[in-house]
Amino acid sequence: MQQPQINPMGLQKNWFEIMELIRSLWQDESGANAIEYVLLVALIATIVLGGVSILGQSISNIFTYASNTFMGGSGGSGGSGGY
């Protein structure tokens, strides 16, 4: 039975291919762009949620006042006029 021959050049070729793959992955910046977009969206969401929580009670008070004004001060009794 014949022993399989090991080709040192084949091993060297594979090593260079692996190193080239690692180098290309290291220099690839497409993932960095995605992370930047995620951080930007998170920042915008934080600002929106902060604004809603700060203004939420004020806006609720405005709608309550408008509702009471249109309903004649009855506080929204379902249109029965409070009778």
Residue pairs with C-beta under 8 A, 6 or more apart in sequence:
67 75
67 76
68 74
68 75
68 76
71 77
72 81
74 81
74 82
